[in-house]
Amino acid sequence: MMACYTASADVAKAITRIPSHTSLVGSGVVTEVVWQSAPVPNTSEQCELEDQVGARKVALGEVTFDIVVPEEGVRYAEGCYRINGGNWHVYYVKNWHNGAPWTGEPTIRSDAIFQSGISGVDGIVPADWILNKKTIKKILVEAVGVDAWIEVSGPNSLILR
């Protein structure tokens, strides 16, 4: 097992292509945002990550939470994630729709493209799911295929999306 708080700080790059209809400069403009990524202090949660076995490459993800997500859960959560030190992506998951608890099937899109052009995960889950950090990490494991998540402080999804 690997302790979540042992990840080292590094510099992450998030590159977002801004659609020409929203850009003041013209088409093909690329905005490069550089964020400092560091482990969240006092995180004692253990990530379930086995040592690399044979030729299998381990996919390790870093995740941020833009809002306080208590153990009791929230109606929505958003933040950013990246895999193996790559570019940052955005996630937005909720369990309410049009002011009412969602009672339908969970729908998770792992290929969502947000208004800014950045990619990520977008989804809605039944309201009886407790939407806390543990649940969000499980949803992201399934959506993007990582082995474990380390919670870090990183970019704000509101700026990226």
C-alpha atoms as an extended CHARMM CRD file, in Angstrom:
* protein
*
       161  EXT
         1         1  MET       CA              0.0000000000        0.0000000000        0.0000000000  PROA      1               0.0000000000
         2         2  MET       CA              1.0290000000        3.5670000000       -0.6020000000  PROA      2               0.0000000000
         3         3  ALA       CA              0.1720000000        6.4330000000        1.7170000000  PROA      3               0.0000000000
         4         4  CYS       CA             -1.7950000000        9.1660000000       -0.0350000000  PROA      4               0.0000000000
         5         5  TYR       CA              0.2350000000       11.8980000000        1.6030000000  PROA      5               0.0000000000
         6         6  THR       CA              3.5900000000       10.7040000000        0.2650000000  PROA      6               0.0000000000
         7         7  ALA       CA              3.2480000000       12.1180000000       -3.2540000000  PROA      7               0.0000000000
         8         8  SER       CA              5.8650000000       14.7220000000       -4.0640000000  PROA      8               0.0000000000
         9         9  ALA       CA              4.9510000000       18.2140000000       -5.2520000000  PROA      9               0.0000000000
        10        10  ASP       CA              5.5310000000       19.0090000000       -8.8900000000  PROA      10              0.0000000000
        11        11  VAL       CA              4.3990000000       21.4450000000      -11.5660000000  PROA      11              0.0000000000
        12        12  ALA       CA              1.4200000000       20.4230000000      -13.6750000000  PROA      12              0.0000000000
        13        13  LYS       CA              0.3560000000       21.9060000000      -16.9880000000  PROA      13              0.0000000000
        14        14  ALA       CA             -3.2310000000       22.2470000000      -18.0650000000  PROA      14              0.0000000000
        15        15  ILE       CA             -3.6630000000       23.1400000000      -21.7240000000  PROA      15              0.0000000000
        16        16  THR       CA             -7.1020000000       24.2210000000      -22.8480000000  PROA      16              0.0000000000
        17        17  ARG       CA             -8.0570000000       25.0290000000      -26.4320000000  PROA      17              0.0000000000
        18        18  ILE       CA            -10.4220000000       27.9760000000      -26.3430000000  PROA      18              0.0000000000
        19        19  PRO       CA            -13.0340000000       27.8690000000      -29.1480000000  PROA      19              0.0000000000
        20        20  SER       CA            -12.6090000000       30.7590000000      -31.5870000000  PROA      20              0.0000000000
        21        21  HSD       CA            -16.1560000000       32.0430000000      -30.9600000000  PROA      21              0.0000000000
        22        22  THR       CA            -15.2270000000       32.8110000000      -27.3340000000  PROA      22              0.0000000000
        23        23  SER       CA            -11.6610000000       33.9210000000      -27.9170000000  PROA      23              0.0000000000
        24        24  LEU       CA            -10.8310000000       37.6150000000      -28.2490000000  PROA      24              0.0000000000
        25        25  VAL       CA             -7.5550000000       36.8740000000      -30.0340000000  PROA      25              0.0000000000
        26        26  GLY       CA             -8.7820000000       34.6540000000      -32.8850000000  PROA      26              0.0000000000
        27        27  SER       CA             -9.0250000000       31.0250000000      -33.8690000000  PROA      27              0.0000000000
        28        28  GLY       CA             -6.5150000000       28.4080000000      -32.7850000000  PROA      28              0.0000000000
        29        29  VAL       CA             -5.5710000000       30.2230000000      -29.5880000000  PROA      29              0.0000000000
        30        30  VAL       CA             -4.0900000000       27.9840000000      -26.9030000000  PROA      30              0.0000000000
        31        31  THR       CA             -4.0890000000       29.0610000000      -23.2970000000  PROA      31              0.0000000000
        32        32  GLU       CA             -1.4940000000       27.3790000000      -21.1010000000  PROA      32              0.0000000000
        33        33  VAL       CA             -2.1830000000       27.3870000000      -17.3820000000  PROA      33              0.0000000000
        34        34  VAL       CA              0.5440000000       26.1990000000      -15.0060000000  PROA      34              0.0000000000
        35        35  TRP       CA             -0.4350000000       25.0290000000      -11.5060000000  PROA      35              0.0000000000
        36        36  GLN       CA              1.5950000000       23.9420000000       -8.5370000000  PROA      36              0.0000000000
        37        37  SER       CA              0.4010000000       20.5240000000       -7.4060000000  PROA      37              0.0000000000
        38        38  ALA       CA              1.0770000000       19.3560000000       -3.8600000000  PROA      38              0.0000000000
        39        39  PRO       CA             -0.3130000000       16.6550000000       -1.5700000000  PROA      39              0.0000000000
        40        40  VAL       CA             -3.0540000000       17.7970000000        0.7760000000  PROA      40              0.0000000000
        41        41  PRO       CA             -1.5640000000       18.0820000000        4.2760000000  PROA      41              0.0000000000
        42        42  ASN       CA             -2.7640000000       15.8090000000        7.0670000000  PROA      42              0.0000000000
        43        43  THR       CA             -4.2710000000       13.2620000000        4.7100000000  PROA      43              0.0000000000
        44        44  SER       CA             -4.0590000000        9.9500000000        6.5090000000  PROA      44              0.0000000000
        45        45  GLU       CA             -6.2350000000        7.9530000000        4.1050000000  PROA      45              0.0000000000
        46        46  GLN       CA             -4.4420000000        5.0310000000        2.5260000000  PROA      46              0.0000000000
        47        47  CYS       CA             -4.6970000000        4.5010000000       -1.2260000000  PROA      47              0.0000000000
        48        48  GLU       CA             -5.0930000000        0.9250000000       -2.3120000000  PROA      48              0.0000000000
        49        49  LEU       CA             -2.2290000000        0.6240000000       -4.7640000000  PROA      49              0.0000000000
        50        50  GLU       CA             -0.3380000000       -2.5930000000       -5.1690000000  PROA      50              0.0000000000
        51        51  ASP       CA              3.2400000000       -2.6160000000       -6.3690000000  PROA      51              0.0000000000
        52        52  GLN       CA              3.7190000000       -2.8080000000      -10.0880000000  PROA      52              0.0000000000
        53        53  VAL       CA              3.4340000000       -6.4760000000      -11.0380000000  PROA      53              0.0000000000
        54        54  GLY       CA              5.2700000000       -7.8180000000      -14.0720000000  PROA      54              0.0000000000
        55        55  ALA       CA              4.7620000000       -5.7380000000      -17.2060000000  PROA      55              0.0000000000
        56        56  ARG       CA              1.5190000000       -4.1510000000      -15.9520000000  PROA      56              0.0000000000
        57        57  LYS       CA              1.8140000000       -0.3720000000      -15.7370000000  PROA      57              0.0000000000
        58        58  VAL       CA              0.0990000000        1.2090000000      -12.7410000000  PROA      58              0.0000000000
        59        59  ALA       CA             -2.0720000000        4.2430000000      -13.4750000000  PROA      59              0.0000000000
        60        60  LEU       CA             -1.9280000000        6.6630000000      -10.5440000000  PROA      60              0.0000000000
        61        61  GLY       CA             -4.2970000000        9.6130000000      -10.4470000000  PROA      61              0.0000000000
        62        62  GLU       CA             -4.2050000000       12.9130000000       -8.6200000000  PROA      62              0.0000000000
        63        63  VAL       CA             -7.5560000000       14.4580000000       -7.6980000000  PROA      63              0.0000000000
        64        64  THR       CA             -8.6780000000       17.8300000000       -6.3330000000  PROA      64              0.0000000000
        65        65  PHE       CA            -11.9760000000       18.8330000000       -4.7550000000  PROA      65              0.0000000000
        66        66  ASP       CA            -13.1790000000       22.4050000000       -5.3930000000  PROA      66              0.0000000000
        67        67  ILE       CA            -15.6650000000       22.3520000000       -2.5270000000  PROA      67              0.0000000000
        68        68  VAL       CA            -15.6710000000       20.8770000000        0.9590000000  PROA      68              0.0000000000
        69        69  VAL       CA            -17.0070000000       17.3340000000        0.5810000000  PROA      69              0.0000000000
        70        70  PRO       CA            -18.0890000000       15.9660000000        3.9790000000  PROA      70              0.0000000000
        71        71  GLU       CA            -18.4420000000       12.2520000000        4.7230000000  PROA      71              0.0000000000
        72        72  GLU       CA            -22.2410000000       12.7210000000        4.7360000000  PROA      72              0.0000000000
        73        73  GLY       CA            -22.0560000000       13.7050000000        1.0690000000  PROA      73              0.0000000000
        74        74  VAL       CA            -23.1290000000       16.6290000000       -1.1010000000  PROA      74              0.0000000000
        75        75  ARG       CA            -25.5690000000       17.1940000000       -3.9830000000  PROA      75              0.0000000000
        76        76  TYR       CA            -22.7510000000       17.8640000000       -6.4400000000  PROA      76              0.0000000000
        77        77  ALA       CA            -18.9810000000       17.8020000000       -6.5170000000  PROA      77              0.0000000000
        78        78  GLU       CA            -16.4700000000       19.1780000000       -8.9380000000  PROA      78              0.0000000000
        79        79  GLY       CA            -12.7470000000       19.3300000000       -9.2260000000  PROA      79              0.0000000000
        80        80  CYS       CA             -9.8210000000       18.2830000000      -11.3710000000  PROA      80              0.0000000000
        81        81  TYR       CA             -7.8070000000       15.1450000000      -11.9510000000  PROA      81              0.0000000000
        82        82  ARG       CA             -4.7860000000       13.9920000000      -13.8790000000  PROA      82              0.0000000000
        83        83  ILE       CA             -3.2650000000       10.6230000000      -14.5610000000  PROA      83              0.0000000000
        84        84  ASN       CA              0.4380000000        9.7820000000      -14.2280000000  PROA      84              0.0000000000
        85        85  GLY       CA              1.4280000000       13.4560000000      -14.1630000000  PROA      85              0.0000000000
        86        86  GLY       CA             -0.3450000000       14.3060000000      -17.4470000000  PROA      86              0.0000000000
        87        87  ASN       CA             -2.6040000000       17.2350000000      -18.2350000000  PROA      87              0.0000000000
        88        88  TRP       CA             -5.3760000000       18.2180000000      -15.8590000000  PROA      88              0.0000000000
        89        89  HSD       CA             -8.9820000000       17.2980000000      -16.6630000000  PROA      89              0.0000000000
        90        90  VAL       CA            -12.2350000000       18.3440000000      -14.9780000000  PROA      90              0.0000000000
        91        91  TYR       CA            -14.9900000000       16.2890000000      -13.3190000000  PROA      91              0.0000000000
        92        92  TYR       CA            -18.5190000000       17.3070000000      -12.3300000000  PROA      92              0.0000000000
        93        93  VAL       CA            -20.7990000000       14.7670000000      -10.6210000000  PROA      93              0.0000000000
        94        94  LYS       CA            -24.2420000000       15.4270000000       -9.1340000000  PROA      94              0.0000000000
        95        95  ASN       CA            -27.1920000000       13.5320000000       -7.6880000000  PROA      95              0.0000000000
        96        96  TRP       CA            -29.8470000000       16.2150000000       -8.1920000000  PROA      96              0.0000000000
        97        97  HSD       CA            -31.4250000000       17.3410000000      -11.4900000000  PROA      97              0.0000000000
        98        98  ASN       CA            -33.7140000000       20.3490000000      -12.0530000000  PROA      98              0.0000000000
        99        99  GLY       CA            -34.0750000000       20.9280000000       -8.3110000000  PROA      99              0.0000000000
       100       100  ALA       CA            -35.0770000000       17.3620000000       -7.4390000000  PROA      100             0.0000000000
       101       101  PRO       CA            -33.2430000000       14.2250000000       -6.3160000000  PROA      101             0.0000000000
       102       102  TRP       CA            -32.2190000000       12.0510000000       -9.2750000000  PROA      102             0.0000000000
       103       103  THR       CA            -33.9900000000        8.6830000000       -9.2440000000  PROA      103             0.0000000000
       104       104  GLY       CA            -32.7830000000        7.3640000000      -12.5900000000  PROA      104             0.0000000000
       105       105  GLU       CA            -29.8280000000        5.1700000000      -13.4490000000  PROA      105             0.0000000000
       106       106  PRO       CA            -26.2900000000        6.5030000000      -12.9490000000  PROA      106             0.0000000000
       107       107  THR       CA            -24.9580000000        8.0950000000      -16.1350000000  PROA      107             0.0000000000
       108       108  ILE       CA            -21.2300000000        8.8320000000      -16.2900000000  PROA      108             0.0000000000
       109       109  ARG       CA            -19.6050000000       10.3070000000      -19.4050000000  PROA      109             0.0000000000
       110       110  SER       CA            -15.8430000000        9.8430000000      -19.3630000000  PROA      110             0.0000000000
       111       111  ASP       CA            -15.4290000000       11.7570000000      -22.6290000000  PROA      111             0.0000000000
       112       112  ALA       CA            -17.1960000000       15.0010000000      -21.6660000000  PROA      112             0.0000000000
       113       113  ILE       CA            -15.9800000000       18.2370000000      -23.2290000000  PROA      113             0.0000000000
       114       114  PHE       CA            -16.6900000000       21.3350000000      -21.1510000000  PROA      114             0.0000000000
       115       115  GLN       CA            -17.4120000000       24.8460000000      -22.4890000000  PROA      115             0.0000000000
       116       116  SER       CA            -13.7390000000       25.8950000000      -22.4760000000  PROA      116             0.0000000000
       117       117  GLY       CA            -12.7930000000       22.8380000000      -24.5190000000  PROA      117             0.0000000000
       118       118  ILE       CA            -11.1600000000       20.9350000000      -21.6550000000  PROA      118             0.0000000000
       119       119  SER       CA            -12.0780000000       17.2670000000      -21.3750000000  PROA      119             0.0000000000
       120       120  GLY       CA            -13.1480000000       15.2860000000      -18.3560000000  PROA      120             0.0000000000
       121       121  VAL       CA            -15.9000000000       13.3440000000      -16.6060000000  PROA      121             0.0000000000
       122       122  ASP       CA            -19.5000000000       14.4850000000      -16.2370000000  PROA      122             0.0000000000
       123       123  GLY       CA            -22.1980000000       12.4720000000      -14.5390000000  PROA      123             0.0000000000
       124       124  ILE       CA            -25.3360000000       12.0890000000      -12.5190000000  PROA      124             0.0000000000
       125       125  VAL       CA            -25.9750000000        9.3620000000       -9.9510000000  PROA      125             0.0000000000
       126       126  PRO       CA            -29.0700000000        8.3960000000       -7.9290000000  PROA      126             0.0000000000
       127       127  ALA       CA            -29.7740000000       10.6330000000       -4.9300000000  PROA      127             0.0000000000
       128       128  ASP       CA            -29.5440000000        7.6450000000       -2.5740000000  PROA      128             0.0000000000
       129       129  TRP       CA            -25.8010000000        7.4140000000       -3.3860000000  PROA      129             0.0000000000
       130       130  ILE       CA            -23.7700000000        9.2510000000       -0.7370000000  PROA      130             0.0000000000
       131       131  LEU       CA            -21.7550000000       11.6220000000       -2.8810000000  PROA      131             0.0000000000
       132       132  ASN       CA            -18.6220000000       11.9490000000       -0.7330000000  PROA      132             0.0000000000
       133       133  LYS       CA            -14.9000000000       11.7620000000       -1.5800000000  PROA      133             0.0000000000
       134       134  LYS       CA            -14.8430000000        7.9650000000       -1.4390000000  PROA      134             0.0000000000
       135       135  THR       CA            -17.7640000000        7.6610000000       -3.8810000000  PROA      135             0.0000000000
       136       136  ILE       CA            -16.3490000000       10.2970000000       -6.2200000000  PROA      136             0.0000000000
       137       137  LYS       CA            -12.9790000000        8.5230000000       -6.3180000000  PROA      137             0.0000000000
       138       138  LYS       CA            -14.7280000000        5.2090000000       -7.1080000000  PROA      138             0.0000000000
       139       139  ILE       CA            -16.6940000000        6.8560000000       -9.9260000000  PROA      139             0.0000000000
       140       140  LEU       CA            -13.4840000000        8.3160000000      -11.3420000000  PROA      140             0.0000000000
       141       141  VAL       CA            -11.6530000000        4.9520000000      -11.0530000000  PROA      141             0.0000000000
       142       142  GLU       CA            -14.3350000000        3.3850000000      -13.2490000000  PROA      142             0.0000000000
       143       143  ALA       CA            -14.5790000000        6.3470000000      -15.6260000000  PROA      143             0.0000000000
       144       144  VAL       CA            -10.8910000000        6.8510000000      -16.3850000000  PROA      144             0.0000000000
       145       145  GLY       CA             -9.3210000000        3.5280000000      -15.3990000000  PROA      145             0.0000000000
       146       146  VAL       CA             -6.8240000000        4.4340000000      -12.7090000000  PROA      146             0.0000000000
       147       147  ASP       CA             -5.6370000000        2.1480000000       -9.9260000000  PROA      147             0.0000000000
       148       148  ALA       CA             -5.7050000000        4.7100000000       -7.0980000000  PROA      148             0.0000000000
       149       149  TRP       CA             -6.1430000000        8.3910000000       -6.3110000000  PROA      149             0.0000000000
       150       150  ILE       CA             -4.0000000000       10.7740000000       -4.2970000000  PROA      150             0.0000000000
       151       151  GLU       CA             -5.7710000000       13.9150000000       -3.1270000000  PROA      151             0.0000000000
       152       152  VAL       CA             -3.7300000000       17.0290000000       -3.9310000000  PROA      152             0.0000000000
       153       153  SER       CA             -4.2370000000       20.7580000000       -4.0000000000  PROA      153             0.0000000000
       154       154  GLY       CA             -4.2200000000       21.7990000000       -7.6160000000  PROA      154             0.0000000000
       155       155  PRO       CA             -6.1640000000       23.8010000000      -10.1890000000  PROA      155             0.0000000000
       156       156  ASN       CA             -9.7120000000       24.9860000000       -9.6890000000  PROA      156             0.0000000000
       157       157  SER       CA            -12.1630000000       23.3980000000      -12.1460000000  PROA      157             0.0000000000
       158       158  LEU       CA            -14.1650000000       26.6190000000      -12.4300000000  PROA      158             0.0000000000
       159       159  ILE       CA            -11.1740000000       28.2840000000      -14.0610000000  PROA      159             0.0000000000
       160       160  LEU       CA            -10.4670000000       25.3480000000      -16.3810000000  PROA      160             0.0000000000
       161       161  ARG       CA            -13.9810000000       24.5770000000      -17.5230000000  PROA      161             0.0000000000
